[in-house]
């Protein structure tokens, strides 16, 4: 399905890890890293469109309850 940017077979894998610290159950900051990769025909489609078939991102956030 090239029009959707998806090739045949295993096309995408994502791995994410987060480190968080609970000051209290209602206030939790976190840091993380996420890695995503495309494979096979999907990677070819992504590269042909000018994209990168591997991507690493850093995530930071805050979880809180009212």
Secondary structure as the mmCIF struct_conf table of DSSP 4:
data_model
#
loop_
_struct_conf.conf_type_id
_struct_conf.id
_struct_conf.beg_label_comp_id
_struct_conf.beg_label_asym_id
_struct_conf.beg_label_seq_id
_struct_conf.end_label_comp_id
_struct_conf.end_label_asym_id
_struct_conf.end_label_seq_id
HELX_RH_3T_P HELX_RH_3T_P1 UNK A 2 UNK A 4
TURN_TY1_P TURN_TY1_P1 UNK A 5 UNK A 5
BEND BEND1 UNK A 8 UNK A 9
STRN STRN1 UNK A 12 UNK A 24
TURN_TY1_P TURN_TY1_P2 UNK A 25 UNK A 26
STRN STRN2 UNK A 27 UNK A 38
HELX_RH_AL_P HELX_RH_AL_P1 UNK A 40 UNK A 48
TURN_TY1_P TURN_TY1_P3 UNK A 49 UNK A 50
BEND BEND2 UNK A 53 UNK A 53
STRN STRN3 UNK A 54 UNK A 64
#
